[in-house]
């Protein structure tokens, strides 16, 4: 028994010593080829990408505010009182089909997300006075959406650390939100923080009811986050947004631990040739 115990302790010590913490991304400025555990310290020089192509969207979606790629569909919505989801051609941007989300309302729809069974619509825009008490996410079955027999239900929530509901005036709150993603078991919100120009992550269940969105972390993105997309199998989150000068950017978050999205690599990329644009959504197919 004593020999076995000594052997186990020695093996454990060897394993711990064999793990080298550091930057594991070869694309970074401070890549450590000996590192085996990503400690989130990777740094990157300025980089940018230019659009390959662009289209003008039709007037029907002139207040588009979210985007998701579902099979061959691009789905979007407007952030006014419109209760429709719009299926867009991914090449031309033309509206191919509309789906009415009946039995609900649109106070300020700002984002759309999905999992295998449902479409989720974020009715949580809060930039007017920062004091909404009816924040929610509308959940719609994909099967019912296609059949036309919709029974939308709501996931109501409040922020765990918002205790002051005094009106702030327009665009003067850190409790606005325009981006979220859905994992296998939870919803994660990424706030649009007008005051601090940061984003905070909140988690809540993805089941209908009333929940407290639990604060997780804050990260300084030096801008306003307006959209997100998530590839859970690849552990990749992409956030998009714009600076105070309306310069669009996106953040690549990858090689993170669990659902601690800012614990891994955080790479900010500007969108060149697109100055003075208010980007509102992002989606991906691969």
Residue pairs with C-beta under 8 A, 6 or more apart in sequence:
18 36
19 36
19 37
20 32
20 34
20 35
20 36
20 37
21 35
21 36
21 37
21 39
22 32
22 34
22 35
22 37
22 38
22 39
22 41
23 30
23 31
23 32
23 35
23 38
23 39
23 41
23 42
23 43
24 31
24 32
24 35
24 36
24 37
24 38
24 42
24 255
25 31
25 38
25 42
25 255
25 265
26 33
27 44
27 267
28 42
28 43
28 44
28 265
29 42
29 43
29 44
29 45
30 41
30 42
30 43
31 42
38 255
38 264
38 265
40 256
40 262
40 263
40 264
40 265
40 266
42 265
42 266
42 267
44 267
44 268
46 270
47 267
47 269
47 270
48 269
48 270
48 271
48 272
49 269
49 270
49 271
49 272
50 271
50 272
50 273
50 274
51 271
51 273
51 274
55 91
55 92
55 93
56 93
57 64
57 88
57 93
58 93
58 94
58 95
60 86
60 95
61 76
61 77
61 78
61 86
61 88
61 95
62 78
63 78
63 79
63 80
63 82
64 76
64 77
64 78
64 86
64 280
64 281
65 76
65 77
65 78
65 79
65 109
65 110
65 111
65 125
65 178
65 226
65 280
65 281
66 76
66 77
66 109
66 110
66 111
66 112
66 121
66 122
66 178
66 227
66 280
66 281
67 74
67 75
67 76
67 112
67 227
67 280
67 281
67 282
67 283
68 74
68 75
68 76
68 112
68 113
68 114
68 119
68 229
68 283
69 75
69 90
69 229
69 283
69 284
69 285
70 114
70 119
70 142
72 90
73 87
73 88
73 96
74 87
74 88
74 89
74 90
74 283
75 85
75 86
75 87
75 88
75 112
75 119
76 85
76 86
76 88
76 112
76 281
77 84
77 85
77 86
77 109
77 112
77 121
78 84
78 106
78 109
79 106
79 108
79 109
79 110
79 125
80 106
81 105
81 106
82 106
82 109
83 100
83 101
83 102
83 104
83 105
83 106
84 98
84 99
84 100
84 101
85 98
85 99
85 101
85 112
85 119
85 121
85 145
86 95
86 97
86 98
87 95
87 96
87 97
87 98
87 99
88 94
88 95
88 96
89 95
89 96
99 145
99 148
99 150
100 150
101 121
101 138
101 140
101 150
101 152
102 150
102 152
103 150
103 151
103 152
104 138
104 152
104 154
105 123
106 123
107 123
107 125
107 132
107 134
108 123
108 124
108 125
108 126
108 128
109 121
109 122
109 123
109 125
109 138
110 122
110 123
110 124
110 125
110 177
110 178
110 179
110 226
111 121
111 122
111 124
111 177
111 178
111 179
111 180
111 227
111 228
111 281
112 119
112 120
112 121
112 122
112 281
113 119
113 120
113 122
113 180
113 181
113 182
113 187
113 228
113 230
114 120
114 142
114 182
115 182
115 183
115 184
115 206
117 141
117 142
117 143
118 139
118 140
118 141
118 142
118 182
118 206
119 139
119 140
119 141
119 142
119 145
120 137
120 138
120 139
120 140
120 155
120 180
120 182
120 187
120 206
121 137
121 138
121 139
121 140
122 137
122 177
122 178
122 180
122 189
123 135
123 136
123 137
123 138
124 132
124 135
124 136
124 137
124 157
124 177
124 189
125 176
125 177
125 178
126 132
126 135
126 173
126 175
126 176
126 177
127 170
127 171
127 173
127 176
127 192
127 194
128 170
129 167
129 168
129 169
129 170
129 173
130 167
130 168
130 172
130 173
130 174
130 175
130 176
131 165
131 166
131 167
131 168
131 173
133 158
133 165
134 156
135 156
135 157
135 158
135 159
135 177
136 154
136 155
136 156
136 157
137 154
137 155
137 157
137 180
137 187
138 152
138 153
138 154
138 155
139 152
139 153
139 154
139 155
139 206
139 208
140 150
140 152
141 150
141 151
144 150
144 151
153 208
154 208
155 187
155 204
155 205
155 206
155 207
155 208
155 209
155 211
156 209
156 210
156 211
157 204
157 210
157 211
157 212
157 213
158 212
158 213
159 175
159 202
159 212
159 213
159 215
160 202
160 212
160 213
160 214
160 215
161 215
162 175
171 194
172 194
172 195
173 193
173 194
173 195
174 191
174 193
174 194
174 195
174 196
174 198
174 200
175 191
176 191
176 192
176 193
176 194
177 189
177 190
177 191
177 192
178 192
178 225
178 226
178 227
178 280
179 189
179 190
179 191
179 192
179 199
179 225
179 226
179 227
179 228
179 239
179 240
179 241
180 187
180 188
180 189
180 190
180 228
181 187
181 188
181 190
181 228
181 229
181 230
181 237
182 188
182 206
182 230
183 230
183 232
183 259
184 232
185 205
185 206
186 203
186 204
186 205
186 206
186 259
187 203
187 204
187 205
187 206
188 201
188 202
188 203
188 216
188 259
188 261
189 201
189 202
189 203
189 204
189 213
190 199
190 200
190 201
190 225
190 228
190 239
191 199
191 200
191 201
191 202
191 225
192 199
192 224
192 225
192 226
192 241
193 199
193 200
193 224
193 225
194 224
196 218
196 220
197 220
197 221
197 222
197 223
197 224
197 244
198 218
198 219
198 220
198 221
199 218
199 219
199 221
199 225
199 239
200 215
200 216
200 217
200 218
200 219
201 215
201 216
201 217
201 218
201 219
201 261
201 262
202 213
202 214
202 215
202 216
203 213
203 214
203 216
203 259
204 211
204 212
204 213
204 214
205 211
216 260
217 260
217 262
219 262
219 266
221 239
221 241
221 251
221 268
222 243
223 241
223 242
223 243
223 244
223 249
224 241
224 242
224 243
224 244
225 239
225 240
225 241
226 240
226 241
226 242
226 278
226 279
226 280
226 281
227 239
227 240
227 241
227 279
227 280
227 281
227 282
228 237
228 238
228 239
228 240
228 282
229 237
229 238
229 282
229 283
229 284
230 236
230 237
230 238
231 237
231 284
234 254
235 254
235 255
235 256
235 264
236 252
236 253
236 254
237 252
237 253
237 254
237 256
237 261
238 250
238 251
238 252
238 253
238 282
238 284
239 250
239 251
239 253
239 282
240 248
240 249
240 250
240 251
240 279
240 281
240 282
241 248
241 249
241 250
241 251
241 279
242 248
242 249
242 277
242 278
242 279
243 249
245 275
245 276
246 275
246 276
246 277
246 278
247 270
247 271
247 274
247 275
247 276
247 277
248 270
248 271
248 274
248 277
248 279
249 268
249 269
249 270
249 271
250 268
250 269
250 271
250 282
251 266
251 267
251 268
251 269
252 265
252 266
252 267
252 269
253 261
253 262
253 264
253 265
253 266
254 264
254 265
254 267
255 264
255 265
256 262
256 263
256 264
256 265
257 263
257 264
271 277
271 279
